[in-house]
């Protein structure tokens, strides 16, 4: 179980919430925490990750993980990652034994078609620095949740709703239904 969250915004207001959100996320991933940020001409992109070490316990498998122009944050498990890796080994040189690296290379190789070969439970975000595109995905059954919110011309996402509140300064409010 890991934690993922992030946002895209032209406002720097939300940067003050990064450390607080990473601390909040540490209950889902106590073994490692980190973030990366990218800049487009008018927007900042932040990707936050906390890790629970399960597959490939070494530091080399920590996230966010960057390969070329692509950066991934991932929560879940790809059950058939060994089979997928064998198909990709003749084209790519793997540096870890993690399903995260296999997932990222699958996305690099197959794009959106990679979902057709994945067997597992996941939520992830992949930033393509060259194309300036953020791709979010979750498994078809929603075993690994992925929440998102557009507000104040900004986009927030996370594997738990409380990360959205923490990053965005949104206030929780109860609605009375009559």
C-alpha positions in Angstrom: 0.0 0.0 0.0 1.5 3.3 -1.1 0.1 6.8 -1.3 0.0 9.1 -4.4 -1.2 12.6 -4.8 -0.4 15.7 -6.8 -1.7 18.8 -8.5 -1.5 21.1 -11.5 -1.9 24.8 -10.9 -0.7 28.2 -12.0 -0.9 29.3 -8.4 2.0 28.8 -6.0 -0.4 29.0 -3.1 -0.6 25.2 -2.8 3.1 24.6 -2.5 2.9 25.5 1.2 0.8 22.3 1.7 3.4 19.8 0.2 5.2 18.8 3.5 1.9 18.6 5.4 0.4 16.3 2.7 3.5 14.1 2.6 3.3 13.6 6.4 -0.4 12.8 6.1 0.4 10.2 3.3 3.1 8.5 5.4 0.5 6.2 7.0 0.1 4.5 3.6 3.8 4.4 2.9 6.1 4.7 5.9 9.3 3.5 4.1 10.0 6.4 1.8 8.5 9.7 0.8 9.4 12.1 -2.0 8.0 14.5 -4.5 9.0 16.0 -7.8 7.8 19.1 -9.6 7.8 20.3 -13.2 7.0 23.6 -14.8 5.2 24.4 -18.1 5.0 27.9 -19.4 2.2 28.8 -17.0 1.6 25.8 -14.7 3.4 23.8 -12.0 3.0 20.1 -11.7 3.7 18.3 -8.4 3.8 14.5 -7.9 3.9 13.2 -4.4 4.6 9.6 -3.3 4.9 7.6 -0.1 6.1 4.0 -0.3 5.5 0.8 1.5 8.3 -1.5 0.4 7.0 -4.8 -0.9 8.6 -5.6 -4.3 12.3 -4.8 -4.8 13.0 -3.3 -1.4 16.0 -1.4 -2.5 16.2 2.4 -2.8 16.5 2.1 -6.6 12.8 1.3 -6.7 11.7 4.4 -4.8 9.3 6.8 -6.4 8.6 9.1 -8.1 10.5 7.1 -10.7 11.8 8.8 -13.9 12.7 7.2 -17.2 13.5 9.5 -20.0 10.7 12.1 -20.3 8.3 10.1 -18.1 7.8 10.2 -14.4 5.5 7.8 -12.5 3.9 7.6 -9.1 2.2 4.3 -8.5 0.0 2.6 -5.9 -0.8 -1.1 -6.4 0.5 -4.3 -7.8 0.8 -5.6 -11.3 0.4 -9.3 -10.9 1.8 -10.2 -14.4 4.7 -7.8 -14.3 7.3 -10.6 -14.7 5.7 -11.8 -18.0 5.4 -8.2 -19.3 9.0 -7.6 -18.3 10.2 -10.6 -20.4 8.4 -9.2 -23.4 10.1 -5.8 -23.0 13.6 -6.9 -22.0 14.9 -7.1 -25.6 14.1 -3.4 -26.0 14.7 -1.9 -22.6 17.3 -2.2 -19.9 15.8 -2.6 -16.5 17.5 -1.2 -13.4 15.1 -2.6 -10.8 13.1 -5.7 -10.1 10.0 -3.7 -9.5 6.5 -3.8 -11.1 6.7 0.1 -11.1 9.5 0.1 -13.7 7.7 -2.6 -15.8 4.5 -0.5 -15.7 6.3 2.6 -16.8 8.1 0.9 -19.6 4.8 -0.7 -20.6 3.3 2.8 -20.8 6.3 4.1 -22.8 6.0 1.2 -25.2 2.3 0.8 -25.6 0.8 4.1 -24.5 -2.9 3.8 -23.5 -2.9 0.2 -24.9 -0.8 -0.9 -21.9 -4.0 -1.2 -19.9 -5.0 -4.2 -22.1 -2.1 -6.2 -20.9 -2.1 -5.3 -17.2 -3.4 -7.7 -14.7 -3.6 -6.2 -11.2 -4.8 -3.4 -9.0 -3.5 0.1 -9.5 -3.8 3.8 -9.5 -1.0 5.8 -11.0 0.0 9.1 -12.5 2.5 9.5 -15.3 3.9 12.9 -16.3 5.2 13.1 -19.9 7.6 16.0 -19.8 8.0 16.3 -23.6 4.3 16.4 -24.4 3.3 18.1 -21.1 0.6 15.5 -20.5 -0.5 14.0 -17.1 -2.1 10.6 -17.4 -4.1 9.2 -14.5 -5.3 5.6 -14.4 -6.9 3.2 -12.0 -7.7 -0.4 -12.3 -11.1 -1.3 -13.9 -12.6 -2.4 -10.5 -11.4 0.6 -8.5 -9.5 -1.6 -6.0 -6.9 1.2 -5.8 -8.9 4.4 -5.6 -8.0 7.6 -7.4 -9.9 10.8 -6.5 -9.7 14.1 -8.3 -11.0 17.6 -8.1 -11.0 20.7 -10.3 -11.2 23.9 -8.3 -9.9 27.5 -8.7 -8.4 26.7 -12.1 -6.3 23.9 -10.5 -6.5 20.1 -10.7 -5.8 17.9 -7.6 -5.7 14.1 -7.3 -4.9 11.5 -4.7 -5.3 8.0 -3.6 -7.3 9.3 -0.6 -9.8 12.1 -0.4 -8.0 13.7 2.5 -5.0 14.3 0.3 -7.2 16.5 -1.9 -8.3 18.6 1.1 -4.7 18.8 2.4 -3.2 20.0 -0.9 -6.0 22.3 -2.1 -7.1 24.0 1.2 -10.6 22.9 0.4 -12.8 23.0 3.5 -14.9 19.9 4.4 -18.5 20.7 4.7 -21.6 18.7 5.6 -24.6 19.0 3.5 -28.0 18.5 5.1 -30.5 16.7 2.8 -34.1 17.2 3.6 
